[in-house]
């Protein structure tokens, strides 16, 4: 079962309108956000977004994120540090190797990690 705090944060995001599926494998909880909005500058306006959390969340930080493999920059170029494709939940995902500089479990959470992802998308590179 996913950590209680993570389940509470997921429920809050669902109330905000996000559609999120949860699966688990080994020591990981996989969160799939459906129709996650992507800003102009990409080949898609929405993507599936995968966030992986360790069972020790929030004491272990969230790191990296994954999107549909077809999410590219508007000109068809692969986004910076997103050239690796990985398989999770029977699907191929584009890994964005993008790492928060710090993680404070008393302050940071799934919501702040989504803000981090949105900041990465806004760079459009």
MMTF fields as JSON, N, C-alpha, C and O atoms, coordinates in Angstrom:
{
  "mmtfVersion": "1.0.0",
  "mmtfProducer": "UNKNOWN",
  "numBonds": 499,
  "numAtoms": 500,
  "numGroups": 125,
  "numChains": 1,
  "numModels": 1,
  "chainsPerModel": [1],
  "groupsPerChain": [125],
  "chainIdList": ["A"],
  "bondAtomList": [4, 2, 8, 6, 12, 10, 16, 14, 20, 18, 24, 22, 28, 26, 32, 30, 36, 34, 40, 38, 44, 42, 48, 46, 52, 50, 56, 54, 60, 58, 64, 62, 68, 66, 72, 70, 76, 74, 80, 78, 84, 82, 88, 86, 92, 90, 96, 94, 100, 98, 104, 102, 108, 106, 112, 110, 116, 114, 120, 118, 124, 122, 128, 126, 132, 130, 136, 134, 140, 138, 144, 142, 148, 146, 152, 150, 156, 154, 160, 158, 164, 162, 168, 166, 172, 170, 176, 174, 180, 178, 184, 182, 188, 186, 192, 190, 196, 194, 200, 198, 204, 202, 208, 206, 212, 210, 216, 214, 220, 218, 224, 222, 228, 226, 232, 230, 236, 234, 240, 238, 244, 242, 248, 246, 252, 250, 256, 254, 260, 258, 264, 262, 268, 266, 272, 270, 276, 274, 280, 278, 284, 282, 288, 286, 292, 290, 296, 294, 300, 298, 304, 302, 308, 306, 312, 310, 316, 314, 320, 318, 324, 322, 328, 326, 332, 330, 336, 334, 340, 338, 344, 342, 348, 346, 352, 350, 356, 354, 360, 358, 364, 362, 368, 366, 372, 370, 376, 374, 380, 378, 384, 382, 388, 386, 392, 390, 396, 394, 400, 398, 404, 402, 408, 406, 412, 410, 416, 414, 420, 418, 424, 422, 428, 426, 432, 430, 436, 434, 440, 438, 444, 442, 448, 446, 452, 450, 456, 454, 460, 458, 464, 462, 468, 466, 472, 470, 476, 474, 480, 478, 484, 482, 488, 486, 492, 490, 496, 494],
  "bondOrderList": [1, 1, 1, 1, 1, 1, 1, 1, 1, 1, 1, 1, 1, 1, 1, 1, 1, 1, 1, 1, 1, 1, 1, 1, 1, 1, 1, 1, 1, 1, 1, 1, 1, 1, 1, 1, 1, 1, 1, 1, 1, 1, 1, 1, 1, 1, 1, 1, 1, 1, 1, 1, 1, 1, 1, 1, 1, 1, 1, 1, 1, 1, 1, 1, 1, 1, 1, 1, 1, 1, 1, 1, 1, 1, 1, 1, 1, 1, 1, 1, 1, 1, 1, 1, 1, 1, 1, 1, 1, 1, 1, 1, 1, 1, 1, 1, 1, 1, 1, 1, 1, 1, 1, 1, 1, 1, 1, 1, 1, 1, 1, 1, 1, 1, 1, 1, 1, 1, 1, 1, 1, 1, 1, 1],
  "groupList": [{"groupName": "UNK", "atomNameList": ["N", "CA", "C", "O"], "elementList": ["N", "C", "C", "O"], "formalChargeList": [0, 0, 0, 0], "bondAtomList": [1, 0, 2, 1, 3, 2], "bondOrderList": [1, 1, 2], "singleLetterCode": "X", "chemCompType": "L-PEPTIDE LINKING"}],
  "groupTypeList": [0, 0, 0, 0, 0, 0, 0, 0, 0, 0, 0, 0, 0, 0, 0, 0, 0, 0, 0, 0, 0, 0, 0, 0, 0, 0, 0, 0, 0, 0, 0, 0, 0, 0, 0, 0, 0, 0, 0, 0, 0, 0, 0, 0, 0, 0, 0, 0, 0, 0, 0, 0, 0, 0, 0, 0, 0, 0, 0, 0, 0, 0, 0, 0, 0, 0, 0, 0, 0, 0, 0, 0, 0, 0, 0, 0, 0, 0, 0, 0, 0, 0, 0, 0, 0, 0, 0, 0, 0, 0, 0, 0, 0, 0, 0, 0, 0, 0, 0, 0, 0, 0, 0, 0, 0, 0, 0, 0, 0, 0, 0, 0, 0, 0, 0, 0, 0, 0, 0, 0, 0, 0, 0, 0, 0],
  "groupIdList": [1, 2, 3, 4, 5, 6, 7, 8, 9, 10, 11, 12, 13, 14, 15, 16, 17, 18, 19, 20, 21, 22, 23, 24, 25, 26, 27, 28, 29, 30, 31, 32, 33, 34, 35, 36, 37, 38, 39, 40, 41, 42, 43, 44, 45, 46, 47, 48, 49, 50, 51, 52, 53, 54, 55, 56, 57, 58, 59, 60, 61, 62, 63, 64, 65, 66, 67, 68, 69, 70, 71, 72, 73, 74, 75, 76, 77, 78, 79, 80, 81, 82, 83, 84, 85, 86, 87, 88, 89, 90, 91, 92, 93, 94, 95, 96, 97, 98, 99, 100, 101, 102, 103, 104, 105, 106, 107, 108, 109, 110, 111, 112, 113, 114, 115, 116, 117, 118, 119, 120, 121, 122, 123, 124, 125],
  "secStructList": [7, 7, 7, 2, 2, 2, 2, 2, 2, 2, 2, 2, 2, 2, 2, 6, 6, 7, 3, 3, 3, 3, 3, 3, 3, 6, 6, 3, 3, 3, 3, 3, 3, 3, 3, 3, 3, 7, 7, 6, 6, 5, 1, 7, 1, 3, 3, 3, 3, 3, 3, 3, 3, 3, 6, 6, 6, 6, 1, 1, 7, 7, 7, 7, 3, 3, 3, 3, 6, 6, 7, 7, 5, 6, 6, 1, 7, 7, 7, 6, 6, 7, 7, 3, 3, 3, 3, 3, 6, 6, 3, 3, 3, 3, 3, 3, 7, 7, 7, 7, 1, 7, 7, 7, 6, 6, 6, 7, 7, 2, 2, 2, 2, 2, 2, 2, 2, 2, 2, 2, 2, 2, 6, 7, 7],
  "xCoordList": [0.849, 0.0, 0.894, 1.865, 0.574, 1.36, 1.336, 0.389, 2.369, 2.415, 1.178, 0.66, 0.714, -0.495, -0.401, -1.351, 0.727, 0.855, 0.71, 0.066, 1.305, 1.201, -0.246, -0.708, -0.959, -2.385, -3.199, -4.083, -2.909, -3.616, -3.323, -4.224, -2.084, -1.712, -2.359, -2.783, -2.438, -3.099, -4.571, -5.111, -5.22, -6.643, -6.866, -7.831, -5.998, -6.121, -5.976, -6.708, -5.042, -4.858, -6.056, -6.446, -6.625, -7.835, -8.977, -9.75, -9.09, -10.129, -9.886, -10.821, -8.618, -8.276, -8.5, -8.271, -8.947, -9.288, -8.321, -8.551, -7.26, -6.32, -6.873, -7.5, -6.633, -6.945, -5.635, -4.709, -5.555, -4.302, -4.551, -5.432, -3.756, -3.77, -2.562, -1.507, -2.714, -1.644, -1.361, -2.276, -0.092, 0.346, 1.605, 2.257, 1.927, 3.132, 3.949, 3.409, 5.281, 6.179, 7.392, 8.012, 7.715, 8.837, 8.718, 7.763, 9.678, 9.66, 9.176, 9.396, 8.521, 8.093, 6.581, 5.884, 6.091, 4.698, 4.72, 5.39, 3.994, 3.934, 2.636, 1.55, 2.752, 1.587, 1.514, 2.447, 0.411, 0.225, -0.873, -2.028, -0.484, -1.411, -1.856, -1.028, -3.15, -3.682, -3.951, -4.385, -3.69, -3.955, -3.298, -3.913, -2.056, -1.32, -0.998, -0.452, -1.318, -1.122, 0.357, 1.165, 0.676, 2.022, 1.912, 1.001, 2.807, 2.699, 3.045, 3.572, 2.747, 3.16, 4.663, 5.396, 5.1, 6.52, 6.826, 7.977, 5.791, 5.94, 4.993, 4.107, 5.196, 4.369, 2.985, 2.113, 2.768, 1.479, 1.083, 1.938, -0.21, -0.689, -0.971, -1.134, -1.028, -1.245, -0.416, -0.105, -0.063, 0.709, 0.3, -0.314, 0.633, 0.609, 1.891, 2.95, 1.794, 2.944, 3.112, 2.17, 4.313, 4.623, 5.547, 6.588, 5.152, 5.984, 6.162, 5.188, 7.412, 7.705, 8.165, 9.085, 7.51, 7.858, 8.27, 7.66, 9.299, 9.695, 8.705, 8.039, 8.621, 7.704, 8.068, 7.225, 9.289, 9.706, 9.328, 9.7, 8.58, 8.105, 7.361, 6.603, 7.523, 8.233, 9.696, 10.383, 10.177, 11.569, 12.546, 13.702, 12.1, 12.904, 12.323, 11.107, 13.203, 12.747, 12.178, 12.5, 11.337, 10.882, 11.982, 12.571, 12.251, 13.359, 13.039, 12.612, 13.244, 12.971, 11.46, 10.684, 11.082, 9.699, 9.699, 10.687, 8.589, 8.485, 7.202, 6.205, 7.244, 6.085, 5.867, 6.643, 4.794, 4.615, 5.909, 6.567, 6.275, 7.517, 7.445, 8.484, 6.25, 6.097, 6.19, 6.114, 6.355, 6.442, 7.813, 8.842, 7.802, 9.017, 8.84, 7.738, 9.929, 9.826, 9.083, 9.053, 8.491, 7.643, 8.323, 7.652, 9.615, 10.337, 10.67, 11.303, 10.255, 10.512, 11.78, 12.121, 12.479, 13.713, 13.397, 12.406, 14.259, 14.12, 14.482, 15.506, 13.665, 13.999, 15.337, 15.748, 15.989, 17.269, 17.134, 16.196, 18.079, 18.12, 16.85, 16.404, 16.274, 15.083, 15.203, 14.215, 16.417, 16.645, 16.511, 16.571, 16.333, 16.21, 14.742, 13.882, 14.479, 13.149, 13.223, 14.147, 12.247, 12.215, 10.817, 9.838, 10.729, 9.45, 8.979, 9.709, 7.754, 7.074, 5.606, 5.044, 4.997, 3.558, 3.204, 2.103, 4.121, 3.849, 3.812, 3.26, 4.384, 4.385, 5.794, 6.563, 6.116, 7.391, 7.221, 6.265, 8.157, 8.096, 9.369, 10.447, 9.244, 10.402, 10.822, 10.051, 12.058, 12.547, 13.172, 14.081, 12.676, 13.271, 14.205, 13.754, 15.504, 16.505, 16.705, 17.661, 15.794, 15.704, 15.567, 14.619, 16.496, 16.597, 16.442, 17.133, 15.548, 15.449, 16.784, 17.467, 17.146, 18.408, 18.343, 19.371, 17.15, 16.992, 15.615, 14.717, 15.47, 14.19, 14.072, 14.904, 13.035, 12.765, 11.409, 10.388, 11.367, 10.091, 9.079, 7.895, 9.52, 8.597, 7.963, 6.967, 8.542, 8.06, 7.648, 6.621, 8.447, 8.209, 7.246, 7.17, 6.509, 5.518, 5.196, 5.861, 4.194, 3.817, 3.417, 3.751, 2.714, 2.295, 3.509, 3.555, 4.485, 5.664, 6.487, 7.154, 6.439, 7.143, 6.47, 7.156, 5.148, 4.457, 4.832, 4.969, 4.994, 5.463, 6.86, 7.157, 7.708, 9.044, 8.979, 9.727, 8.084, 7.892, 7.414, 7.913, 6.443, 5.928, 7.028, 7.058, 7.928, 9.055, 9.952, 10.437, 10.172, 10.99, 10.324, 10.982, 9.035, 8.321, 8.398, 8.539, 8.305, 8.309, 9.636, 9.685, 10.701, 11.995, 12.006, 12.809, 11.114, 10.963, 12.303, 12.573, 13.116, 14.38, 14.682, 15.707],
  "yCoordList": [-1.187, 0.0, 1.25, 1.314, 2.235, 3.475, 4.198, 4.048, 4.973, 5.737, 6.619, 7.168, 6.746, 7.52, 8.95, 9.449, 9.62, 11.01, 11.103, 12.021, 10.158, 10.171, 9.988, 10.674, 9.081, 8.878, 10.145, 10.482, 10.845, 12.095, 13.159, 13.884, 13.245, 14.225, 13.886, 14.784, 12.609, 12.174, 12.552, 13.063, 12.303, 12.648, 14.146, 14.554, 14.965, 16.419, 16.811, 17.674, 16.187, 16.495, 16.008, 16.656, 14.888, 14.414, 15.402, 15.636, 15.979, 16.997, 18.24, 18.969, 18.473, 19.597, 19.257, 20.099, 18.026, 17.657, 16.719, 16.363, 16.315, 15.384, 13.963, 13.547, 13.222, 11.808, 11.065, 11.204, 10.267, 9.627, 8.15, 7.784, 7.301, 5.875, 5.537, 6.159, 4.556, 4.138, 2.661, 1.838, 2.327, 0.934, 0.851, 1.858, -0.365, -0.561, -1.692, -2.663, -1.538, -2.628, -2.55, -1.496, -3.665, -3.743, -2.63, -2.607, -1.709, -0.65, 0.683, 1.726, 0.661, 1.9, 1.991, 0.986, 3.231, 3.55, 4.359, 5.389, 3.898, 4.581, 5.366, 4.806, 6.656, 7.527, 7.967, 8.583, 7.651, 8.053, 9.106, 8.842, 10.303, 11.417, 11.388, 11.433, 11.314, 11.294, 12.722, 13.567, 12.98, 14.296, 15.432, 16.469, 15.222, 16.269, 17.396, 17.127, 18.64, 19.741, 20.061, 20.104, 20.281, 20.651, 22.0, 22.184, 22.948, 24.272, 24.236, 23.241, 25.322, 25.459, 25.223, 25.435, 24.784, 24.526, 23.041, 22.646, 22.211, 20.762, 20.233, 20.945, 18.975, 18.364, 17.97, 17.652, 17.985, 17.624, 18.688, 19.31, 18.884, 19.819, 19.102, 19.743, 17.756, 16.935, 15.674, 15.243, 15.09, 13.856, 13.002, 13.495, 11.737, 10.924, 11.285, 11.406, 11.456, 11.813, 10.734, 10.413, 10.178, 9.177, 9.792, 10.358, 9.672, 10.074, 8.82, 8.14, 8.514, 7.323, 7.749, 8.553, 7.197, 7.505, 6.216, 5.165, 6.311, 5.158, 4.992, 5.946, 3.768, 3.494, 4.315, 4.491, 4.813, 5.615, 7.091, 7.905, 7.445, 8.821, 9.288, 8.495, 10.503, 11.644, 11.747, 12.701, 10.766, 10.83, 10.599, 11.015, 9.947, 9.843, 10.829, 10.956, 11.51, 12.561, 12.007, 10.892, 12.796, 12.513, 13.01, 14.069, 12.227, 12.557, 12.061, 10.921, 12.907, 12.611, 12.429, 12.295, 12.43, 12.151, 11.616, 11.741, 11.023, 10.362, 10.824, 11.125, 10.875, 11.274, 10.256, 9.314, 10.462, 9.677, 9.741, 10.78, 8.629, 8.642, 9.619, 10.072, 9.949, 10.844, 12.323, 13.156, 12.672, 14.095, 14.637, 14.256, 15.526, 16.143, 17.647, 18.156, 18.352, 19.794, 20.05, 19.18, 21.216, 21.523, 21.232, 20.814, 21.439, 21.177, 19.719, 19.375, 18.837, 17.422, 16.954, 15.773, 17.866, 17.525, 16.917, 17.271, 15.999, 15.402, 16.461, 17.13, 16.627, 17.604, 17.276, 16.119, 18.322, 18.173, 17.237, 17.35, 16.318, 15.335, 14.49, 14.105, 14.208, 13.36, 12.362, 12.03, 11.893, 11.011, 9.525, 8.691, 9.185, 7.781, 7.351, 8.069, 6.162, 5.564, 4.379, 3.57, 4.279, 3.209, 2.605, 3.258, 1.358, 0.652, 0.54, 0.07, 0.977, 0.824, 0.553, 1.095, -0.269, -0.562, -1.022, -0.749, -1.718, -2.21, -1.131, -1.348, 0.022, 1.135, 1.709, 1.681, 2.228, 2.897, 4.375, 5.017, 4.909, 6.282, 7.043, 6.454, 8.338, 9.219, 9.753, 10.435, 9.434, 9.872, 11.259, 11.488, 12.176, 13.502, 13.412, 13.347, 13.408, 13.323, 14.714, 15.417, 15.083, 16.435, 16.268, 15.634, 16.826, 16.507, 17.751, 18.746, 17.706, 18.829, 19.024, 18.052, 20.258, 20.554, 20.252, 20.022, 20.252, 19.923, 19.297, 19.449, 18.606, 17.999, 18.076, 17.534, 18.753, 18.865, 18.21, 18.773, 17.031, 16.343, 17.114, 16.778, 18.136, 18.971, 20.058, 20.664, 20.306, 21.367, 20.84, 21.244, 19.945, 19.464, 18.288, 17.511, 18.18, 17.121, 16.909, 17.466, 16.119, 15.836, 17.109, 17.277, 17.997, 19.259, 20.112, 20.65, 20.242, 21.048, 20.372, 21.048, 19.029, 18.332, 18.6, 18.725, 18.689, 19.042, 20.462, 20.721, 21.371, 22.719, 22.65, 23.366, 21.799, 21.573, 21.07, 21.541, 20.116, 19.586, 20.689, 20.819, 21.492, 22.584, 23.598, 24.148, 23.842, 24.732, 24.154, 24.88, 22.846, 22.193, 22.316, 22.673, 22.03, 22.155, 23.579, 23.775, 24.581, 25.985, 26.384, 27.363, 25.647, 25.961, 25.673, 26.243, 24.786, 24.466, 24.171, 24.654, 23.381, 22.982, 21.526, 21.021],
  "zCoordList": [0.0, 0.0, 0.0, 0.754, -0.835, -0.868, 0.48, 1.253, 0.755, 2.01, 2.176, 1.204, 3.414, 3.717, 3.206, 2.602, 3.436, 2.987, 1.476, 0.969, 0.751, -0.709, -1.141, -2.052, -0.506, -0.835, -0.58, -1.367, 0.507, 0.809, -0.254, -0.675, -0.675, -1.708, -3.046, -3.773, -3.374, -4.608, -4.568, -5.549, -3.436, -3.311, -3.481, -4.128, -2.918, -3.07, -4.544, -5.03, -5.249, -6.669, -7.494, -8.465, -7.113, -7.811, -7.628, -8.557, -6.444, -6.208, -7.063, -7.395, -7.416, -8.308, -9.776, -10.644, -10.069, -11.431, -12.137, -13.292, -11.479, -12.102, -12.078, -11.103, -13.161, -13.224, -13.024, -13.823, -11.943, -11.558, -11.294, -10.516, -11.959, -11.686, -10.822, -10.951, -9.945, -9.039, -9.252, -9.231, -9.457, -9.453, -8.593, -8.315, -8.183, -7.373, -7.977, -8.508, -7.88, -8.229, -7.307, -7.162, -6.696, -5.744, -4.706, -3.93, -4.686, -3.663, -4.22, -3.605, -5.374, -6.034, -6.152, -6.294, -6.088, -6.386, -7.677, -7.756, -8.68, -9.977, -10.067, -9.916, -10.312, -10.455, -11.911, -12.427, -12.568, -13.96, -14.005, -13.67, -14.426, -14.613, -16.076, -16.986, -16.287, -17.657, -18.119, -17.336, -19.393, -20.001, -19.222, -18.975, -18.844, -18.122, -19.107, -20.177, -18.777, -19.727, -19.967, -19.04, -21.231, -21.659, -22.367, -23.175, -22.091, -22.72, -24.209, -24.706, -24.913, -26.303, -26.388, -25.423, -27.549, -27.739, -27.806, -27.992, -27.653, -27.738, -28.813, -29.286, -29.188, -30.23, -29.736, -30.544, -28.436, -27.856, -26.835, -26.205, -26.685, -25.661, -24.337, -23.299, -24.385, -23.19, -23.332, -24.442, -22.205, -22.199, -21.02, -20.074, -21.07, -19.859, -19.134, -19.751, -17.829, -17.009, -15.948, -15.223, -15.863, -14.848, -13.815, -14.15, -12.547, -11.42, -10.572, -10.251, -10.209, -9.413, -8.023, -7.875, -7.013, -5.619, -4.917, -5.113, -4.109, -3.31, -2.153, -1.748, -1.631, -0.526, 0.718, 1.598, 0.807, 1.96, 1.827, 2.672, 0.752, 0.555, 1.8, 2.358, 2.265, 1.694, 2.118, 1.752, 2.892, 3.327, 2.181, 2.262, 1.124, -0.091, -1.102, -1.242, -1.789, -2.7, -3.999, -4.411, -4.627, -5.986, -6.92, -6.699, -7.971, -8.854, -10.254, -10.435, -11.228, -12.641, -12.856, -11.91, -14.129, -14.497, -15.918, -16.641, -16.307, -17.602, -18.29, -17.634, -19.637, -20.428, -21.547, -21.705, -22.322, -23.537, -24.331, -24.371, -24.966, -25.743, -26.916, -27.397, -27.383, -28.525, -28.199, -29.103, -26.923, -26.564, -26.976, -26.419, -27.956, -28.488, -28.507, -28.306, -28.748, -28.949, -30.255, -31.125, -30.404, -31.559, -32.894, -33.837, -32.999, -34.243, -34.458, -35.456, -33.534, -33.667, -32.97, -33.031, -32.311, -31.613, -30.237, -29.598, -29.803, -28.475, -27.434, -27.575, -26.396, -25.345, -24.673, -24.589, -24.206, -23.517, -22.317, -21.527, -22.197, -21.106, -21.03, -19.949, -22.212, -22.283, -23.431, -24.086, -23.664, -24.805, -24.478, -25.381, -23.214, -22.813, -22.774, -22.265, -23.324, -23.248, -22.299, -22.376, -21.403, -20.406, -20.355, -20.715, -19.908, -19.826, -18.382, -17.509, -18.148, -16.863, -17.15, -18.102, -16.346, -16.494, -17.899, -18.376, -18.572, -19.921, -20.981, -22.06, -20.7, -21.654, -21.755, -20.794, -22.935, -23.124, -22.779, -23.215, -21.991, -21.5, -21.864, -21.942, -22.084, -22.281, -20.915, -20.239, -20.517, -19.207, -19.304, -20.102, -18.487, -18.332, -17.128, -15.985, -17.395, -16.337, -15.761, -16.089, -14.91, -14.358, -12.861, -12.396, -12.094, -10.674, -9.797, -10.015, -8.813, -7.873, -7.152, -6.83, -6.905, -6.233, -4.741, -4.105, -4.193, -2.775, -2.568, -3.397, -1.469, -1.089, 0.415, 1.143, 0.878, 2.306, 2.55, 2.156, 3.192, 3.379, 4.216, 4.208, 4.933, 5.688, 4.834, 5.23, 3.656, 2.782, 1.409, 0.864, 0.861, -0.5, -0.51, 0.441, -1.619, -1.742, -3.217, -4.09, -3.486, -4.864, -5.599, -6.772, -4.93, -5.554, -5.935, -7.042, -5.043, -5.379, -6.476, -7.259, -6.534, -7.608, -8.957, -9.972, -8.98, -10.23, -10.668, -11.863, -9.725, -10.064, -10.676, -11.633, -10.13, -10.652, -12.101, -12.958, -12.368, -13.725, -14.654, -15.772, -14.198, -15.039, -15.371, -16.472, -14.418, -14.669, -15.746, -16.613, -15.691, -16.734, -18.093, -19.07, -18.174, -19.445, -19.984, -21.191, -19.101, -19.519, -20.165, -20.91, -19.894, -20.507, -22.009, -22.748, -22.457, -23.887, -24.574, -25.674, -23.913, -24.544, -24.296, -24.755]
}
